[in-house]
Amino acid sequence: AVVSTQSTGEKEIRVLSVTETGGVLDLWWREEGCLLAACASGELRVLQVDKDGALSESCVNSVSSNILLAVDGSTDTVVSSDTAGRIYSVNPDNWEISVTIDSAHGAQGWGAEVWGLALDKHDCNVVYSGGDDCLLKCHDLRAFHTVSTSRYHNMGVCCISPDPASPNQILSGSYDESVVEWDTRNFRQPLRTLSVGGGVWRIKRSPDNSHALVAGMHSGFHVVDLTEFTVTQTYTGHTSLAYGADWLDKGFVATCSFYDNLVNVWNSSEVSNEDIPNSAIL
């Protein structure tokens, strides 16, 4: 399901709307009021969110016969990936698949899960992917093939975050507990690395691109200063795997954990693990 919520400011999160979709592996805001969900059914679902937070489903698009794991895009392009090692480019005008990259991850007939996927912020023909095969890759959607590959990570690559301000720079996160900064013109040697003590499932940049919110699975959630490349805050208020994370406004963030169905809202600059933040069990 996709759930719309609101933080009341009184240590409570209020559920505004629920749309049943089946399992949702990833969400991406295409634009204000328009949300895309990558679903376990292999479908991309397009949801509208009105000013009161009410959800309505406007389109359901069958993309894969396998589980969709990630979704990202731009105004003109939507990309998604699945458990069979494939990457899809979808035309948002008619929601038809325009490009399929088979065996983007995996080898010899085995498709590795493509956990991480991100469209380049400066060139919509370029997409980055991370797989359960431990590889970080760059692909050109015009050429239907991989342009470059990094074998730096020694466990599955879970997430990728391109820099909206600096072309050729991205962050990658892996089960190997590292956040890695790259110049994509050289996948042989990273620019900087940071260990957060837990598998890195999500990296979300702050609206001003000064910090990143990192979901560290077994180690909690971490706020990383992107200038110094150091952890400035750590939040361990969840009792289960740190999985979902994103920024709200005024420095507040929303985080969620895996087994306990918990969503918390907290201040990224004033973390107190003893205080009970705004929370909801969904």
N, C-alpha and C positions, 0 to 999 in steps of 0.2 A: 504494500500500500504506500501511497504518498500522502503525508500528513502535513497540513498547514497549521503552524502554531504561532502564538504571540507571547512574549515575555511580559508579565504584568507589572514587574517592578516590585512585587511583594513576595519574593522567593517562590514564585509559582509560574508555570508555563501553561497557558490555556490553549486547548485544541480548538481550532477554528473550523477545519474542514478535513475530510478524509475521502480519498478516492482509491478504491480497490484496483490494484494493477497486477497482483502477483508479486514475486520477489523483485526488488529493485536493487541493482548492484551499483548504480551510479546516477547522479543527477547533474544537469548542467543548465544554468540560466542562459537561454539564447538571447534574450532581451528582457527588459522590464515587463513583468506580467506573463512571460512565456517560459515554460520549464520543460526540459526533455528528460525522460527517464529511460535508462538502459535496463531491460527487464530479463528475468530468467527465462521467459518464454521465447526469447530471441526477437522481441519486438522493441521498437523505439516508440514510446508514447509521448505525445505532445499535450501538455496541460496548460491551461490558462489560469492565471491567478488574478482575481479582481482586487479592487482597493480595500475590500473588507477581509481579504485572505481566503475567499471561497475558491475552491478548485473545481475546474470542469475540464473534461477530456475532449480535445478537439480533433485528434487524429491518432490512429493506431497503425503502425507500419511494420510489416514483417520483414526483418533484415536477415536473420539467420535461423537455421534449424537447431542451433546450439545456444547456450546461455550467453547473453551479451554482458560484458564486464565493464565497459567504459564508454563514455560519450563526451565529445568536446566539439568545438567548431568555431565558426565565425558567421557573419551575416550571410555569406554565399555558400558555405560548405559546412557539412556536419560529418564527423567521423566517429566510428564505433568499432569495437573489437569484441572477439568472442573466445570461448574456451577451446576452440579448435585451431587457434593460431592465426586466424584471419583478421584483416583490417578492411573496413568498408568505408567508402566515401559516398555520402548520400546527398542528393540535390534537394535542398529544402523547399524549392518551388513546387515540386511534384512528389517528393519523398521517394523517388526511385534511386536505386543503387547505380552510381555512375562508374565507380572503380572498386574492384575487389583485389586485394593483395593476398593471394593464397600462401600458406606456409610462411607468413611473416616471422613466426617464431616456431621452433621445433625443427626436426630433421627426419629424413627417411620415413616419411609417412606418418610421423608422430607430430601432432600439433600441440604446442605448449600454450598454456593460458596467457593471453595478452592482458596482464593486469593494468598496466599503465599506458595511457594514450593522451597525446596532446598535440593540437595543431599549432604550428609556428605562428606567433603573434604578428610577424612582419611579412610572411609569405605563406599564403593559404594553400600553396602546392606542396608544402613540406609538413610532414607529420612525424612525430617521435613516438616510439613505442618501447615498452619494457615488458619482458616475459618471464615466465616461470623457468625458462632455460638460462637464466642469469644474464641475458644479453640486453643491452640498450642499443636501439637502432634509430637511424634516420632514413626516411623514405621520401621519394619524390612521387607524388600522385600522378604526374604526367607520364612517368616512365614505368609505373607498375612494379618497381623493384626497390631493393634496399640500396641506399647511397653509401652509408657508413655504419660500422658496428663497433661498439665498445664491449670488451670482455673484462672490464675492471671489477665489476661486482662479482662476488663469489656465491651469492644466493639470488633468488628471484627478484626482479626489478618491479616494484609495485606502483610507483607513481612518478610523474614528470611534470615540471612546472617551468615553462618558458618565461623569460624575462620580458615583460611588456615594454621596458624602456631601452633595453640593450639587445640589438640583434646578435645572434650567434651565441647567446648565453642561456643556459637552462640549468635547473636543479633536477637531480634524480634521487629517489629514495628506494631502499631495498630492505629485504628481510635480513640482510647482513648488518643492520642497525646503523647504517651510514646515510647521511645527507651529503650529496656530492655536487659541486658546482663545476660546470663544463663550459669550455669554448667549443662549440659544435664543429668548428673547423679542424679540431684536433681531439679525436676521441681516444687517443693513446694515453694521454696524461691529464688528469683532472686539475682544475685550478685550485680548489680547496675542498677539504673533506671535514666532516664533523660526525662524531659518534654520539648517538642519543640514548644508547643503552637498551633499545628495543627495536624490533622490526618497523621500518618506516612505511606505513600504509597510505598516508595522505600528507601532502604539502600544499598549503594554501597561503598565497601571498596576501599581505595586508593591502587595503585600498591604495595607500600611498607607496607601496612597494618597499617599505623600509624594514619590514619584518616578515617572517614566515611562521605560520602555525603548523606544527608537525605532530601528527598522530603517531606515537611511538609504540603502539601495541602494548607490550608488557611493561613499559616504563612510563606510561602516561602521556600527557600532552605537553609540548614544549614550544615556547616562543623564542624564535631565533632572530637575533639582530643580523641583518644581511650585510651590513657594512663591516662589522667586526667578525662575523660568522661564528658567533658564540650563543649559547643558550642563556637568555636573561630571566626566564620564568619557567617553572615546571608545575603542572597541575596534576594531582593524583587523586582527585575526588571521585573517580569512577572505580567500581569494584571489578570491572571486567576489561577485556581487550579494548584499548583505545583505537577507534576506527574512523569515525566520521568527524570532520572539523571544517568550520568556515567562519569568516569574519562577519560581524553585524556592523554596527556603527559605534562611534565614540570609544573605540578600543575594546568593545565587548565582542566575545566570540561564543559560538555554539559548538558543543562537542557531544559525541554520542559513543556508546560502547556496545560491544557485540552481544554478549549473552544475557545481560540484565535489562536490555531494552530501554536504557536510560539516556535522556537528553538533558544536558546541563548548559546554562548560560553563565558566563563569568567574565570578570574584567581582566584583560590580558596584562595590564600593568600593575595590578594590585592583587596578586594571587594569594589566597589564604585557603589552604587545604582543610583547615578546621571549620571554616564557615560553610554553611550549606548554601549553595548557589540556587538560582532559579532552576528548577528541575521538573521533569515529567517522565513517567514510565509509560511508554507507548506500546 
